[in-house]
């Protein structure tokens, strides 16, 4: 069920949500959190779709906040709130509220969203693109226990990571880090199978890939060895090599879906290591709401680095 409201208020949106739930025969809520998406018109469709897919695992109220800007002096622009509500089959396993803020209201996003949060439930804020420099101090980020950014969408992904290291607050995370979960699990399992001292490492990826940079920082932080960054044609991360006293451990993924795991003294074997969708990444992040100290440690490690070419 879809409902559109023009020139409305947060209280009217809340009443419309209740009316919509009653109309489909579900006046009670089974929502576990509120996911606030701060986005623009260009990225709104894909972000809401990904969040809707993720809500099948985590039933939630999705609030997409779109700030509409227009030309001319701010005092002459019309201040207005428009809303689109989706409940039932149109909203996955939760509810979707798309808010479009016009005029002076764009500076009051936190006040607009606050009355619409699911009562007594955690809040997660997500910026699919154009994230603030300090997410925890952003009006929407201040409402959230978990704040998700995506350095991959920035013009200078590695520079953005360096900036966020200086303003990190518990609850901050980035999808560039989430993309590494299969890599980190596989490398940890490989070192468990071959517990050999590691003397050096290398991460090969396309240029300026933030996930590759975080992976290199994580390896340096955990293993205490230098890790080279080597630029390839991609896609994304293509290979990780760890030099050990007994030979080289290698994970080679040339095509973005299937990898080859090479261990000293063992036959090579194929492992699934696909590039996951945005919905899968968001669903993973919604599984935990506590501070990710491992991410914080990797983010804050900023060694001198020199990119090589392969």
C-alpha positions as CSV (number, residue, x, y, z in Angstrom):
1,X,0.0,0.0,0.0
2,X,1.3,3.4,-1.0
3,X,0.3,6.8,0.4
4,X,1.6,10.2,-0.7
5,X,1.4,13.3,1.4
6,X,2.3,16.8,0.2
7,X,3.2,19.8,2.4
8,X,2.8,17.7,5.5
9,X,4.2,17.3,9.0
10,X,5.9,14.5,10.9
11,X,2.8,14.0,13.1
12,X,0.6,13.6,10.0
13,X,3.1,11.1,8.6
14,X,2.8,9.1,11.8
15,X,-1.0,9.1,11.7
16,X,-0.9,8.1,8.0
17,X,1.4,5.1,8.9
18,X,-1.0,3.9,11.5
19,X,-4.0,4.3,9.1
20,X,-2.1,2.3,6.5
21,X,-1.3,-0.5,8.9
22,X,-4.9,-0.7,9.9
23,X,-6.0,-0.7,6.3
24,X,-3.9,-3.8,5.5
25,X,-5.0,-5.5,8.8
26,X,-1.8,-5.1,10.7
27,X,-2.2,-2.4,13.3
28,X,0.7,-3.7,15.5
29,X,4.4,-3.4,14.6
30,X,7.1,-6.1,14.7
31,X,9.9,-3.8,13.8
32,X,13.4,-4.3,15.4
33,X,15.0,-1.0,14.4
34,X,14.9,2.2,12.4
35,X,17.2,2.6,9.4
36,X,17.6,6.2,8.4
37,X,19.0,6.7,4.9
38,X,20.4,10.2,4.1
39,X,20.6,10.4,0.4
40,X,19.8,12.4,-2.7
41,X,17.4,11.7,-5.6
42,X,20.1,10.1,-7.7
43,X,20.9,7.4,-5.2
44,X,17.6,7.1,-3.4
45,X,16.0,4.4,-5.5
46,X,19.0,2.0,-5.3
47,X,19.5,2.7,-1.6
48,X,15.8,2.1,-0.6
49,X,15.7,-1.0,-2.7
50,X,18.8,-2.4,-1.0
51,X,17.5,-1.5,2.4
52,X,14.1,-3.1,1.6
53,X,15.9,-6.4,0.7
54,X,17.9,-6.2,3.9
55,X,14.7,-5.7,5.9
56,X,13.6,-9.2,5.0
57,X,16.3,-10.3,7.5
58,X,15.8,-7.3,9.9
59,X,12.2,-6.0,9.8
60,X,12.6,-2.3,10.2
61,X,11.2,1.1,9.4
62,X,13.2,2.6,6.6
63,X,13.2,6.4,6.5
64,X,14.9,7.9,3.4
65,X,15.7,11.6,3.9
66,X,16.1,13.5,0.6
67,X,17.1,17.1,0.8
68,X,15.7,19.0,-2.2
69,X,17.7,22.1,-3.1
70,X,16.6,24.9,-5.4
71,X,18.3,28.0,-6.7
72,X,17.8,31.4,-5.2
73,X,18.1,32.9,-1.7
74,X,17.1,30.5,1.1
75,X,14.5,32.9,2.5
76,X,12.7,32.8,-0.8
77,X,12.5,29.1,-1.2
78,X,9.4,27.2,-0.2
79,X,9.7,25.3,3.0
80,X,7.8,22.1,2.7
81,X,7.8,18.4,3.7
82,X,6.5,15.8,1.2
83,X,6.3,12.2,2.1
84,X,5.7,8.8,0.4
85,X,4.7,5.9,2.6
86,X,4.9,2.2,1.7
87,X,3.4,-0.5,3.9
88,X,2.8,-4.2,3.3
89,X,3.9,-5.9,0.1
90,X,5.4,-2.6,-1.2
91,X,7.8,-2.3,1.7
92,X,9.5,-5.7,2.1
93,X,9.3,-6.9,5.7
94,X,8.9,-3.4,7.3
95,X,7.8,0.1,6.4
96,X,9.3,2.6,4.1
97,X,9.0,6.4,4.5
98,X,10.5,8.6,1.9
99,X,10.8,12.2,3.1
100,X,11.6,15.1,0.7
101,X,12.7,18.2,2.6
102,X,12.4,21.6,0.8
103,X,13.7,25.0,1.7
104,X,14.8,25.8,5.3
105,X,13.6,22.4,6.4
106,X,16.7,20.8,4.9
107,X,18.7,22.2,7.8
108,X,16.3,20.5,10.3
109,X,16.5,16.9,9.2
110,X,17.0,15.6,12.7
111,X,14.0,17.3,14.1
112,X,11.8,16.0,11.2
113,X,13.0,12.4,11.6
114,X,13.0,12.2,15.4
115,X,9.2,11.8,15.8
116,X,9.2,9.0,13.2
117,X,11.6,6.7,14.9
118,X,10.3,3.3,16.0
119,X,9.8,3.7,19.8
120,X,12.4,1.9,22.1
121,X,14.3,0.5,19.1
122,X,17.9,1.1,17.9
123,X,18.5,3.6,15.1
124,X,21.0,3.0,12.3
125,X,22.0,5.9,9.9
126,X,23.3,5.1,6.4
127,X,24.8,7.5,3.9
128,X,25.1,5.7,0.5
129,X,27.1,8.6,-0.8
130,X,28.2,12.1,0.2
131,X,28.6,11.2,3.9
132,X,29.4,14.0,6.4
133,X,33.0,14.5,7.5
134,X,32.0,13.6,11.1
135,X,29.0,11.2,11.0
136,X,28.6,11.1,14.8
137,X,28.1,14.9,14.9
138,X,25.7,15.0,12.0
139,X,22.1,15.8,13.0
140,X,20.9,12.4,11.7
141,X,24.0,10.6,12.9
142,X,23.5,11.9,16.4
143,X,20.2,10.0,16.5
144,X,21.9,6.6,15.7
145,X,23.7,4.0,17.6
146,X,25.3,2.7,14.3
147,X,26.5,4.9,11.5
148,X,27.2,3.4,8.1
149,X,29.2,5.2,5.4
150,X,30.7,4.1,2.1
151,X,34.2,5.4,1.2
152,X,33.9,3.7,-2.2
153,X,31.5,6.4,-3.2
154,X,33.9,9.3,-2.4
155,X,36.1,11.0,-4.9
156,X,39.2,10.3,-2.8
157,X,38.4,7.0,-1.0
158,X,41.7,6.5,0.8
159,X,41.8,10.2,1.8
160,X,38.3,9.8,3.3
161,X,39.5,6.9,5.4
162,X,42.3,9.0,6.8
163,X,39.8,11.8,7.6
164,X,37.4,9.4,9.4
165,X,40.2,7.9,11.4
166,X,40.5,11.3,13.1
167,X,36.9,11.6,14.0
168,X,36.0,8.0,14.7
169,X,33.3,7.4,17.3
170,X,32.1,4.1,18.6
171,X,29.3,2.9,16.3
172,X,31.0,4.2,13.1
173,X,31.6,1.7,10.3
174,X,32.0,1.7,6.5
175,X,30.8,-0.6,3.8
176,X,34.4,-0.7,2.5
177,X,35.1,-2.7,5.7
178,X,32.0,-4.8,5.4
179,X,33.1,-6.0,2.0
180,X,36.2,-7.5,3.6
181,X,34.4,-10.0,5.9
182,X,34.9,-13.0,3.5
183,X,38.5,-12.0,2.9
184,X,39.3,-11.6,6.6
185,X,37.6,-14.9,7.4
186,X,39.5,-16.8,4.7
187,X,42.9,-15.3,5.6
188,X,42.3,-16.0,9.3
189,X,41.3,-19.6,8.5
190,X,44.4,-20.0,6.3
191,X,46.7,-18.8,9.1
192,X,45.0,-21.2,11.5
193,X,45.7,-24.1,9.2
194,X,49.3,-23.0,8.6
195,X,50.4,-21.2,11.9
196,X,53.6,-20.0,10.4
197,X,55.4,-16.7,11.3
198,X,54.5,-14.1,8.6
199,X,57.3,-11.9,7.5
200,X,55.7,-9.6,4.8
201,X,52.5,-9.2,2.8
202,X,51.0,-7.6,-0.2
203,X,47.4,-6.6,-1.3
204,X,46.8,-6.3,-5.0
205,X,43.7,-4.3,-6.2
206,X,42.4,-1.7,-8.5
207,X,43.6,1.8,-7.8
208,X,42.3,3.7,-4.8
209,X,40.2,0.9,-3.5
210,X,39.3,1.6,0.1
211,X,38.6,-2.0,1.0
212,X,42.1,-3.0,-0.2
213,X,43.6,-0.2,1.9
214,X,41.6,-1.3,5.0
215,X,42.7,-4.9,4.4
216,X,46.3,-3.9,4.2
217,X,46.0,-1.8,7.4
218,X,44.2,-4.7,9.2
219,X,47.0,-7.2,8.2
220,X,49.7,-4.8,9.3
221,X,47.9,-4.2,12.6
222,X,47.3,-7.8,13.3
223,X,50.5,-9.4,12.0
224,X,53.0,-6.5,12.7
225,X,54.6,-6.8,9.3
226,X,54.8,-4.4,6.3
227,X,52.1,-4.9,3.6
228,X,52.6,-3.6,0.1
229,X,49.8,-2.0,-1.9
230,X,50.0,-3.1,-5.5
231,X,47.8,-1.6,-8.2
232,X,46.2,-4.0,-10.8
233,X,43.4,-3.7,-13.3
234,X,40.9,-5.2,-10.8
235,X,38.1,-5.9,-10.3
236,X,38.4,-4.6,-6.7
237,X,40.8,-6.8,-4.7
238,X,42.4,-9.4,-6.9
239,X,45.1,-11.0,-4.7
240,X,46.5,-11.2,-1.2
241,X,50.0,-12.7,-0.6
242,X,51.5,-13.4,2.8
243,X,55.2,-14.5,3.0
244,X,55.8,-16.9,5.8
245,X,58.9,-18.8,7.0
246,X,57.5,-22.0,5.3
247,X,56.4,-20.5,2.0
248,X,53.7,-18.2,0.6
249,X,50.1,-18.1,1.5
250,X,48.0,-16.7,-1.3
251,X,44.4,-15.9,-2.1
252,X,44.0,-15.2,-5.8
253,X,40.6,-13.8,-7.1
254,X,41.1,-12.6,-10.7
255,X,37.4,-12.5,-11.7
256,X,35.6,-11.3,-8.7
257,X,33.7,-14.5,-7.9
258,X,35.9,-17.6,-7.4
259,X,39.3,-17.5,-5.6
260,X,42.2,-19.9,-5.4
261,X,43.6,-20.6,-1.9
262,X,47.3,-21.5,-2.0
263,X,48.9,-22.9,1.2
264,X,52.5,-24.2,1.6
265,X,52.6,-27.9,1.4
266,X,49.0,-28.3,0.4
267,X,47.1,-28.6,-2.9
268,X,45.5,-25.5,-4.2
269,X,41.8,-25.3,-3.8
270,X,38.9,-23.2,-5.1
271,X,36.8,-21.2,-2.7
272,X,33.8,-19.0,-3.2
273,X,34.6,-15.3,-2.8
274,X,32.0,-13.3,-4.7
275,X,31.5,-9.6,-4.8
276,X,28.4,-9.1,-2.6
277,X,25.4,-6.9,-3.3
278,X,24.7,-3.6,-1.4
279,X,21.7,-5.3,0.2
280,X,23.9,-8.1,1.6
281,X,26.3,-5.6,3.0
282,X,23.6,-3.6,4.7
283,X,22.1,-6.7,6.1
284,X,25.4,-7.7,7.6
285,X,25.8,-4.3,9.2
286,X,22.4,-4.5,10.8
287,X,23.3,-7.7,12.6
288,X,25.5,-5.8,15.1
289,X,25.0,-2.5,16.8
290,X,28.0,-2.4,19.1
291,X,31.3,-0.7,18.4
292,X,33.6,-2.5,16.0
293,X,37.0,-2.1,17.6
294,X,38.7,-4.1,15.0
295,X,37.6,-1.7,12.3
296,X,38.6,1.2,14.5
297,X,42.1,-0.2,14.9
298,X,42.5,-0.8,11.2
299,X,41.2,2.6,10.3
300,X,43.5,4.4,12.6
301,X,46.7,2.7,11.3
302,X,48.2,5.0,8.8
303,X,51.6,3.8,7.7
304,X,53.7,5.4,5.0
305,X,52.8,3.7,1.8
306,X,54.0,3.6,-1.8
307,X,51.7,2.3,-4.4
308,X,53.3,-0.1,-6.9
309,X,52.0,-1.2,-10.3
310,X,51.6,-4.8,-11.5
